[in-house]
Structures are given as C-alpha cells and as structure tokens.
Amino acid sequence: MCESQPSILRLGVDVGGTNTDAVLLDISPGSRRGLVLASAKRPTTSEVTLGIQDAIQSVLQQTQSTLNIQALSIGTTHFVNALVERDPRRLNRVAVIRLCGPFTQGTPPFVGFPYDLRHLLEGPCFLVSGGLQIDGSEIAPIKQQEILDACVEIKRQGIYAVAVCSVFAPIDFEIQQEEQVASIVRQQLESTDVVCSKDVAHIGLLERENATILNASLLQYANQTVKGFQNAAHALKLKCPVFITSNEGTLLTCEQASHLPIRTFSSGPTNSMRGAAFLASLESEIPKQSALVVDIGGTTTDIGMLLPSGFPRQAAARHELCGVLLNFSMPHVASIGLGGGSVVREDPSTGKVTVGPESVGHRITSEALVFGGSTLTATDIIVAAGRASDIGDRSLVSHISSSIIKGAETAIKSMLQNTLDAMKTSSQEVPVYLVGGGSILSPDILSGISRVHRFPHFDVANAVGAAIAQVSGIVDTFEDVSSTSVSEVRSRVEAKAIARAIAAGADPGNVAIIESEAIPIAYTAGRCRFYVKAAGEWSGAQSAWTEATETLTPPTSTTDTTTPRIKPTSSHAFPTANVLPVKTAGDILAYAPKVKKGEWFLSEIDLEWIADGCYILGCGGGGSPLHTFLELREMVRAGEIVRVVDLSSVRSDALVGWGGGMGSPEVSSERLLGNEYNEASDALWKFMGIEKPEALVALEIGGGNGMINMITAATKNYDIPCIDGDFMGRAYPTWHQTTANVYDVSAKGINLLPSAISSGDGNIMIMTKAKRDIDVDASLRAACVEMGTHVGQATRPLVAESLKASLIVNTISLSWRIGRAVALARKQSSLSQIGAILVDAVGGSSTARVLFSGKITDVQRRVYKGHTVGKVIITALAVDDVEEDPENPVERFSGTLTIPFKNENLYAEHDAGNAGPAKIIATVPDLISVLDAQSGSALGTPQYKYGLRVLVLGITAAPQWTETERGLDLGGPRAFGYNEIPYIPLGVYSKPRSVIEEYGSDRS
C-alpha cells in the first residue's frame, strides 16, 4: 500500500488599512485540494510586521503545524498609500532620462502630474538621443556622452532614483536602448536605483513614464517594507519562500516587489476577485464562468468582472491614480459609497430615503443603532428587516418604520444594480459572487443577475486570493502581418508568453493563455499590435528573476559641481498660485479671459476648457487633445504667449497658414509631438517663397488638431496669432473634407496644394498637384505610413479675404464655451442637466438638442482601410434608473439609438419600439457627439463600451457644409456611401459669439 503524499499548504495574507487577514489553504492534488484549513482577521498595526505575525500566528495555532507550507503570499496596500498620502518620508525625488531624439520635447517628464506630487518627486530631467519607431528601427542611436553628462548632474543634485524611458521601449527586444542606458547609469552611480519603463508598463509613453517615475520614487520604502515581510516570516520560523501579490493576481518574488512596487497597487481588489473565483470553484455546481464580484466593506463597495480564466478583467489602457495618468495592468473596478456603515437618511419633505456615501466606517460598533449608537446605518436597516439576526441588538432598531426600511432597501438595490449593469459587457445575465463583511447588504435577487452566490470564508476572500496567486508571462509587441496571418502570428506570440511564464517559475503542465488581443494599427495593412498574458501555478521552484536588487542606502553627498553638457529641465518652476487659479463654481463664473486690443491671450484655464470643448466637437473622432493641451499648458506656465484673434482683425491680403497632424493614434500616443508640424510648415513656406504667414488657423476644431496650430503660433516658435475658426467646425476622417475644399469647384485640390509633410526626424515631402482632391489625402497618407505612420502636414496658406466665405468662424470660442459649461456643471453638481447646459452653450434649442440619453448596450468596430468603422447602440434607461430632480426634470427617452461611425459619428437612428418604424434624427454634416453622462466628458469612438451611461448631443452644422451640393457631397451622408439617406438639418445654425468680442471692451 502506497503512503499518502504530504499536503501542500499555502499561507495567504492581505494587509489592509484596517485589518490584516490570513488563511491557510490545502492545495494538494486530489480530494483535499482547495480546503480552507484556517483563517484569521486581526487589526493592522502601525508596525506592519507585528500585524502580519499576529494573523499568521493565529492561523498556525489553529492547525498546530508549519510543515509542508509551500509559500507565504502577501497582498499589501502600503505602497499605493504612500502616494495617496503624499508622504515625503516614504517617497524620493526621481531623475528621468528620456530617450526620444527630436520627439516629445514639448511634453517633458512630470508634465501631467498634480502640482503637489510634482513638487515632491520632480528631479532633473534629460531628453536625449534615442528611441524607436513603430517598426522597431531607431529614431536615433544612444549617445553615451549625453548619459554620462546626465549622471554628473544627477549625482550633483543628490538624486538616488532614476527612471529611464525610451519611445517604443516595449517593442525594443533587439537594440535594448533602455538596458544600455541603465547599465551606464549603474556604472556611474553605484548607489542609485534605476528603473526601465519597459519593465513597468505598456505602450503609451507619457503614461508608462509616469508609472516608472512613481515606481522609482518608492524603491527605498519598498525595500524596507519587503524586508519587514521577510522578517515576519523569519520570526515565525517559516522556511518557505515569501511572495508579494501583484495587480494581475500573480506572484512577485520579494526581489521583484522591491524593484517594481507599482505592480502591487491594486492587488487588494485583484485578490478579492481571485479569492472569490477560488471559493466558487469549491462549489461543485458552479462552472468556470464570467461573474461579477461584489466586495462590500464598511464604507465602500468594489465591483469587478471576473473572467472564466479566474482573473479579473483589466481596466482601460489608460487610467488615473493619485491624479496621474497611468497604463500598467490594473483590474477594472467600480467603487460606490455603499457599506455596512453607510448613513441612512430620509428627506422629510419628499420621504425619499438615501444611503451613503457618508459612512461611520470603523466606528460602526459604537455609532450604529444596533450597537447602542445614535446613527442610522445600512447595517441597522438589514437587522431591522430581519436579514441579520446575529448582529447587535435587534430591539434597538424595532422602532424604524417600514417605509424607511423599504426605501433604504430599494436604494441599496438600485445602487448595486446600476453599478453591476455598468460593469457588464453585454445584456446577458451573469452571476454575482458576494464577498466582504458588508455583503449582508445585498439582496438575493438583482435585475440582470442570474444568481447571487454567498460562500463560506467570504470575509477573508482577499487572503484566499493572495494564497492562490499564480505566475505570469506577458508579451506586448508589434508584429509584421503582411505575409503571415494574424492567427499564425498570434500563436507565436502566445508561445512566447507561455515560455516567459515558465521561465518565471510557472509549472509547464498548467500554463494557460488568460489574455490574448490583436489590435490592428490604423493606416497600415501590414502591422498589428499583440498583447498576450499567460499564467500558471507556481512550480515550487524559485523564480528565474535575474535582476539584482540594488542597495538603497544613499551615499554621502558629493561636492562635484561639474556643469553637465545637457541642461536639465528646471524643477518646481512654477508656484502653486499660478497652477489652479479656478477651483470653485464661483471662480468659474468670475473668470474673465485676458483680451487686450483685439487679442485673446490664452491662460492654462482657457486651454483646459478649449481642450474639453475640442474633444466634444470631435464627434467621436479627431483624437484626444490631451498631449497637445499638456504641451501648451507647459509653454504658458513657462511664460510663452499664445494669442487668438478674430478673422475680421486680419488684413484682407494677409496669408493664413493651416494644417495639423496626420497618422495613427498608436504612434501619437507613444511618439509624442516633436517638431514635425513646424518643419512641414517651414518647408512649405520656403517652397512658396514666404517667411511665414501672418496667422494660422486650425484644419479642424474637433480633437487634437483643434489646438496644434497654437503650438506653432506661440512666441516660442513663430510668434503669430491663431484665428478663431477652422475648416471643418468638427472633425472628419480625411483631409479633403474641409470647407476650404468645398469652395474649390475644380475638385482638384487647388486650395489644398502645395502641401508638405514631415516625419519629424529628417524626411520631408511636398506634393504640388493632384488629379482629384481625394488623391491628396490618399497619396500623403501612403507616404505617412512610410515616414513612421505619423507626420505633420502643412497646407497651402490662403488669402484672408477668401476665408470670409470658407472659414467657420469663432470655433475656438465655441470650444471654450463648451469646456467652461462642462467645468461649471461639475463644480455645481449639475451634471444631470449637462445636456440642457450644453445646448445653451452652443446656441440654444433652435441650434442644438439632446438627441438621446441612455446606456450603451452594444458596440461593433473594426479597422477598414485605416479607419475605425462600426456602430454603437444606446438603449434608454428604465424609469427606475433615472435620477429624478423635481426642480429640474430631464427629458425621458424610449427605445434605442443606433450611431454608425467612421472615426466620427455619421448618423443617429432612433427606434422607438412599438411607436413606429425607426427614424433617422440626425446625420453628417451636423455634429453628433456622445458624452459620458456621469462626467460630461467627450467619448471618442475607441472609448465606447457596454454599460456606459451616455448622452447624445446634436448640433447644427455650419452653412459652409449645407448650403451647396458640393458641401453635402464632401461632408454629408453621400460622402460615406449613404446615398439613400437625405440630409435634413437638425436646426438653424447659430454663429458662435466671439470671446474677443464679449470680453474685449478695450478692443481697437
């Protein structure tokens, strides 16, 4: 008879802000697999080691054994808390070396940081030779002397943390520029921590660099904290290795966690979802499936989507933490102010009962009614309703009226249902797994939910998730698919991800692909981005991680005063008072733009509002203006001047230049703007024999191109004004769809040519003649692909007199008014009225109207000939899902609205259901904009996703598009192949009022 195999045990610990949870699991193969042997919950101590020891000791005492414990896995919020609390004792200043060549110069490191965090962390920054193009070729080689000079300055300033970030570093597998620079820095600065951005996050330079900076700032504290975890294990005489859990639900060695603490930032919610998946797997009747995990605590509820793989769905590519945009892997979690300690109130005038977001939190045992306190909480409601007889003293809540109980239960149910629905990816019903001590608040039946599951050990699901964490391997790459199918290339990339997981310590027998995505690159037919993640159980062997953890003890200060050849950007260059001058609704109402002698001098507040307005006018396309706004804001903060003038103030014979950026968003999100538009402009003007035009004007007001001319026009560059207007009044996908071209009846692109494009790194091309106007965009776009898939394009300057007919005037003013209206609605908590507010801002109900409001219930998209095409379906909200404000009632809608798009939204078709056939209620060239109803922000077509609550705004197009057949041929339904759809104006166009006219009383 064979002897039984010894059990394989795992210890899991979750260190929270209030409690430290611990569990001991038996993960042995066979019938005992998954048995929760013991659990404990203990208060988290200020000296974290003691709290961990206490919780683990309690678990071990319950089992009386430490034998066969394979590993200790710890989840912690310590590192993210250091940033949230802006704790200078735990954060270090960071120097940044960015390898970018001629690109990204206008958006230096820290450009998007909140002022207080920037002031705390910003060290010297160096923008040096290097970086890659999207095809993997070098923008420029590394220049060793530049790195040596940077090291001299870093040492002089006493900085001991360095972030190295290269353009397109995540696809740099062969040249390895970041690794080369890191090696030089480590040789020169032996006691300095160096982090490469490719180890931290993915495609998206500014967001990846931000994450790398935050990570570098934490390294010293991370090393100390991780050593504390190891000391706790040693004090308990545990012989097993210690791991830290990551945002992805996978294991980090102590060395990895010390080097990459940022990978732990969202490990709490991830562990909760992974723990829920494990507890569900112990129930024989529950299959592997997608499920929503609801973690209800004392103050908040966190809701995430669990995939059939047992891992959480990841957040969008770009997300915000501590006011900083990031793009590393994090679970997609929605949080609402609902918990056991949520305060319950009844409005005496209306009888309406509300729950939260205010909470008594950890004071619930002294303040809730059932514990003898005086505050009515959600827990009191549940006890009074007879659903939790074992909590407190029910007699203390016997006086609560049935109407309050029913009203609170209805409010709780509605809060959960609305958030659950927003987290779903389709209308199909899915199950809910309840975890957390406050899960008693949830009803057993929820709309859109197939079943609500409650498991044993639900209150320590976080620790369970930590105990079962796996080992992963990730590949994020661009590959050539011109001669090989996407599926074949995807298989090769998946094999590489599996190999990485095995090399990191995963058991080769159970590694599986848990994420695999192929993302076509716009404007190219032969390249595709692949993001693949593989994961498997830890094999029991130590990880193959090879990065040595550098010593974190700073050396004594140096007196070296050598002047570096590379001048670093100055730190802390602007005072707090100049950064956020508008903070309240009163400030917004009192704010007046600076207009003097007919010129509008843009402030950073003006720029922020214009950027928000430009994206709304983009009608789903145009690209986000974010990076352009950040560059302009940095210029204004440094004292540069950006001016806007009315067309009427420009001499009739003056030349006016125009143009913008052309190319793939995948490139512009990584290889940020360089000097390409300035170079294209300069080359074109020299070709035409002019020094510079007297003014610039936007090609399109919608999206990033609505602001790019402001950079070129600023005092830093050509010191000329921008005219308040553009040639689209919105965004369109192609260059010939401009009102300048509408007024060229030859249809040969006479107003478009000559046109110059520049790659920004040495390639410039000028096109002088075309057979047809549509050939201009097609030809230049083909060249754009060869030039790196993103270029600056300058177009023939036009005589100001001719613009009186073709230019859509005052659209910068319109953007400003839209952005101001959104900002004011946010400060006045009137976003429920954002539709009516924006209608007023753009000209009133005769010009614009809210076309629809509801939630997105379906999105279909694909890339076709370089453009994103598809459709979005929006379904009206049920009566119970609409938040009522009796004083300001909102328009109700029914049925569905379908919006096809080609980069931009093309038309809106309303189906009222039984009320009759579907009806087209708006088409191009009228503007159709989809807004996030909860923030008022514009949504680009790539951001459409199921469950988002949205508002659809329609605005009447300018007459330049609608008064002639040629205008409708270029910009109406026929331009997109919808020959059977007639254009019917949404309303009557209202010319936007000039900001200069309104605020320029001294105009001369």
Secondary structure, 3 states (H helix, E strand, C coil): CCCCCCCCEEEEEEECCCEEEEEEEECCCCCCCCEEEEEEEEECCCCHHHHHHHHHHHHHHHHCCCCCEEEEEEEECHHHHHHHCCCCCCCCCEEEEEECCCCCCCCCCCCCCCHHHHHHHEEEEEEECCCECCCCCECCCCCHHHHHHHHHHHHHCCCCEEEEEECCHHHCCCCCHHHHHHHHHHHHCCCCEEEEHHHCCCCCHHHHHHHHHHHHHCHHHHHHHHHHHHHHHHHCCCCCCEEEECCCCEEEEHHHHHHCHHHHCCHHHHHHHHHHHHHHHCCCCCCCCCEEEEEECCCCEEEEEECCCCCECECCCCEEECCEEECCCCECEEEECCCCCEEEEECCCCCCEEEEEEECHHHHHHHEHHHCCCECEHHHHHHHCCCCCCCCCHHHHCCCCHHHHHHHHHHHHHHHHHHHHHHCCCCCCEEEEEECCCHHHCCCCCCCEEEEEECCCHHHHHHHHHHCCEEEEEEEEEEECCCCCHHHHHHHHHHHHHHHHHHCCECCCCCEEEEEEEEECCCCCCEEEEEEEEEECECCCCCCCCCCCCCCCCCCCCCCCCCCCCCCECCCCCCHHHCCCCCCHHHHHHCCCEEECCEEECCHHHHHHHHHHHHHHCCCCCCCCHHHHHHHHHHHHCCCCCEEECHHHCCCCCEEEEEEEEECHHHHCCCCCCCHHHHHHHHHHHHCCCCCCCEEEECCCCCCHHHHHHHHHCCCCCCCCEEEEECCCCCCCCCCCCHHHHCCCCCCCCCCCCEEEECCCCCEEEECCCCCHHHHHHHHHHHHHHCCCEEEEEEEEEEHHHHHHHCEECHHHHHHHHHHHHHHHHHCCCHHHHHHHHHHHCCCCCCEEEEEEEEEEEEEEEEECCEEEEEEEEECCCHHHCCCCCCCCCCCCCCEEEEEEECCECEEEEECHHHCCCEEEEECCCEEEEEECCCCCECCHHHCCCCCEEEEEEECCCHHHHCCHHHHHHHCHHHHCCCCCCCCCCCCCCCCCCHHHHHCCCCC
